Amino acid sequence: MEPSHPRWPVAALVALAVTFENFWMWADDRLLFGLPSNLAYHLGLCVVATATLWAVVSRGWPSDRGKD
């Protein structure tokens, strides 16, 4: 029997939560594009999070259309 809801949205959100806490970069003082590496990482993470949340809402959200 096939599950009623896809599981990929939950997996995507858990992956975002895990990657948000970047403990491996706490002591990194390098600059990327003129920004501290930790800030550049979080800017990139915001772009990825925006795309992921758009995909979850537009494709993974259950549809109530046609159900009365």
C-alpha positions as a printed NumPy array, in Angstrom:
array([[  0.   ,   0.   ,   0.   ],
       [  1.342,   3.406,  -0.972],
       [  1.645,   6.094,   1.735],
       [ -0.903,   8.9  ,   1.466],
       [  1.752,  11.623,   1.687],
       [  5.255,  11.741,   0.224],
       [  8.131,  11.499,   2.685],
       [ 10.626,  13.704,   0.853],
       [  9.326,  16.997,   2.327],
       [ 10.076,  15.813,   5.861],
       [ 13.5  ,  14.542,   4.822],
       [ 14.292,  17.865,   3.12 ],
       [ 13.3  ,  19.872,   6.19 ],
       [ 15.321,  17.631,   8.503],
       [ 18.341,  18.023,   6.218],
       [ 17.974,  21.81 ,   6.378],
       [ 17.78 ,  21.695,  10.169],
       [ 20.931,  19.564,  10.388],
       [ 22.929,  21.748,   8.004],
       [ 21.867,  24.945,   9.775],
       [ 24.087,  24.183,  12.773],
       [ 27.496,  24.38 ,  11.12 ],
       [ 29.732,  23.534,  14.071],
       [ 32.585,  22.669,  11.701],
       [ 32.988,  26.358,  10.716],
       [ 33.026,  28.016,  14.149],
       [ 36.763,  28.699,  14.134],
       [ 37.078,  29.456,  10.406],
       [ 38.303,  33.035,   9.832],
       [ 38.582,  32.899,   6.017],
       [ 36.834,  35.401,   3.774],
       [ 34.636,  34.309,   0.861],
       [ 33.589,  37.045,  -1.562],
       [ 34.645,  39.6  ,   1.051],
       [ 32.412,  38.073,   3.743],
       [ 33.335,  35.881,   6.7  ],
       [ 32.957,  32.25 ,   5.659],
       [ 30.264,  31.566,   8.263],
       [ 28.131,  34.434,   6.952],
       [ 28.663,  33.35 ,   3.334],
       [ 27.639,  29.81 ,   4.313],
       [ 24.418,  31.058,   5.873],
       [ 23.639,  33.258,   2.877],
       [ 23.941,  30.207,   0.64 ],
       [ 21.888,  28.187,   3.095],
       [ 19.132,  30.82 ,   2.935],
       [ 18.995,  30.465,  -0.852],
       [ 18.83 ,  26.657,  -0.554],
       [ 16.193,  26.897,   2.203],
       [ 14.06 ,  29.205,   0.064],
       [ 14.156,  26.793,  -2.867],
       [ 13.484,  23.81 ,  -0.608],
       [ 10.525,  25.42 ,   1.132],
       [  9.103,  26.519,  -2.221],
       [  9.326,  22.914,  -3.449],
       [  7.755,  21.554,  -0.256],
       [  4.818,  23.957,  -0.411],
       [  4.207,  23.776,  -4.159],
       [  4.819,  20.062,  -4.743],
       [  4.785,  18.213,  -1.432],
       [  1.808,  19.875,   0.255],
       [ -1.358,  17.772,   0.188],
       [ -4.004,  19.093,  -2.162],
       [ -7.627,  19.479,  -1.105],
       [ -8.87 ,  20.288,  -4.602],
       [-11.801,  18.258,  -5.754],
       [-12.602,  16.983,  -2.26 ],
       [-15.821,  18.281,  -0.754]])
